[in-house]
Amino acid sequence: MKVLGIYGSPRRGGNTELLLKELLRGCREAGAEVEEVFLRDLKISPCLEIYACKKDGKCPIKDDMQSLYERLIEADALALASPVFFYAVSAHTKAFIDRCQAMWAKKYLLKQPISPGKPQRKGVFLSVGGSKGSKVFDGSLLTMKYFYDALDATLYRSLLYQNIDAQGDILQHPTAMAEAYALGKELVKESSE
Ligand SMILES: Cc1cc2nc3c(=O)[nH]c(=O)nc-3n(C[C@H](O)[C@H](O)[C@H](O)COP(=O)(O)O)c2cc1C
């Protein structure tokens, strides 16, 4: 059972990174093999709307995204972490998600399965925002719902924390790290059944 963890923050050692590391620790403890991807270390162009993917479900842009498509297909469960930037996911995360339009085209235009044999994959989302606004996560949650759908997965659960701004603030939160660890274990258990 393979879990793919995708880090979407540009900040090294930031709050979402700490959360996702803890979630993946839970996944390993539950017996999963874990693979980690740091989007900030990769060269990923935004989608250029070439729409070659309408023909074969493949994106022709030759950059680091090419190595990610296979890993997205092979994963049994997925976990993505991004901070809130202007009421949305980070730019690194959005560029990566937009490049999954190739998978959307494969699924909805070409009517082909994305991950054959694994139609019910589960994905989780971890996010933090510096403010206390009531709609802080609304934009990201919609994006994540449709991102996972394009990958033949469902948004199983999200952990969202507000008023978390400076690097490492999340460590002072009374429950966040324990919740992330527990969700990692749960994700593996629920994905194995
Ligand atoms: C460009 C930028 C935009 C941001 N926009 C928001 C926002 O709209 N709402 C919010 O609550 N926090 C916002 N923040 C604060 C971050 O979400 C917050 O600092 C978070 O803890 C960063 O997480 P990280 O350490 O994982 O990168 C923004 C920060 C940056 C740098």
The ligand as an SDF file (V2000), in Angstrom:
LIG
                    3D

 31 33  0  0  0  0  0  0  0  0999 V2000
    1.3960   35.1480   -0.3710 C   0  0  0  0  0  0  0  0  0  0  0  0
    0.6750   34.8340    0.8980 C   0  0  0  0  0  0  0  0  0  0  0  0
   -0.7010   34.9110    0.9270 C   0  0  0  0  0  0  0  0  0  0  0  0
   -1.4000   34.5780    2.0940 C   0  0  0  0  0  0  0  0  0  0  0  0
   -2.7740   34.6420    2.1050 N   0  0  0  0  0  0  0  0  0  0  0  0
   -3.4640   34.2770    3.2050 C   0  0  0  0  0  0  0  0  0  0  0  0
   -4.8980   34.3100    3.2050 C   0  0  0  0  0  0  0  0  0  0  0  0
   -5.5550   34.6630    2.2370 O   0  0  0  0  0  0  0  0  0  0  0  0
   -5.5480   33.9390    4.3420 N   0  0  0  0  0  0  0  0  0  0  0  0
   -4.8630   33.5290    5.4620 C   0  0  0  0  0  0  0  0  0  0  0  0
   -5.5030   33.1810    6.4640 O   0  0  0  0  0  0  0  0  0  0  0  0
   -3.4960   33.4710    5.4880 N   0  0  0  0  0  0  0  0  0  0  0  0
   -2.7880   33.8350    4.3870 C   0  0  0  0  0  0  0  0  0  0  0  0
   -1.4020   33.7570    4.3910 N   0  0  0  0  0  0  0  0  0  0  0  0
   -0.6900   33.2610    5.5870 C   0  0  0  0  0  0  0  0  0  0  0  0
   -0.2620   31.7830    5.4530 C   0  0  0  0  0  0  0  0  0  0  0  0
   -1.3460   30.9520    5.1250 O   0  0  0  0  0  0  0  0  0  0  0  0
    0.3580   31.3190    6.7620 C   0  0  0  0  0  0  0  0  0  0  0  0
    1.5160   32.0820    7.0510 O   0  0  0  0  0  0  0  0  0  0  0  0
    0.7130   29.8590    6.8430 C   0  0  0  0  0  0  0  0  0  0  0  0
    1.0590   29.5200    8.1640 O   0  0  0  0  0  0  0  0  0  0  0  0
    1.8550   29.4520    5.9180 C   0  0  0  0  0  0  0  0  0  0  0  0
    1.9940   28.0500    5.9430 O   0  0  0  0  0  0  0  0  0  0  0  0
    3.3990   27.2950    5.6050 P   0  0  0  0  0  0  0  0  0  0  0  0
    4.3120   27.5820    6.7700 O   0  0  0  0  0  0  0  0  0  0  0  0
    3.0590   25.8670    5.4830 O   0  0  0  0  0  0  0  0  0  0  0  0
    3.8890   27.8850    4.3230 O   0  0  0  0  0  0  0  0  0  0  0  0
   -0.6900   34.1490    3.2640 C   0  0  0  0  0  0  0  0  0  0  0  0
    0.7230   34.1030    3.2140 C   0  0  0  0  0  0  0  0  0  0  0  0
    1.4000   34.4240    2.0660 C   0  0  0  0  0  0  0  0  0  0  0  0
    2.9110   34.3450    2.0460 C   0  0  0  0  0  0  0  0  0  0  0  0
  1  2  1  0
  2  3  1  0
  2 30  2  0
  3  4  2  0
  4  5  1  0
  4 28  1  0
  5  6  2  0
  6  7  1  0
  6 13  1  0
  7  8  2  0
  7  9  1  0
  9 10  1  0
 10 11  2  0
 10 12  1  0
 12 13  2  0
 13 14  1  0
 14 15  1  0
 14 28  1  0
 15 16  1  0
 16 17  1  0
 16 18  1  0
 18 19  1  0
 18 20  1  0
 20 21  1  0
 20 22  1  0
 22 23  1  0
 23 24  1  0
 24 25  2  0
 24 26  1  0
 24 27  1  0
 28 29  2  0
 29 30  1  0
 30 31  1  0
M  END
$$$$
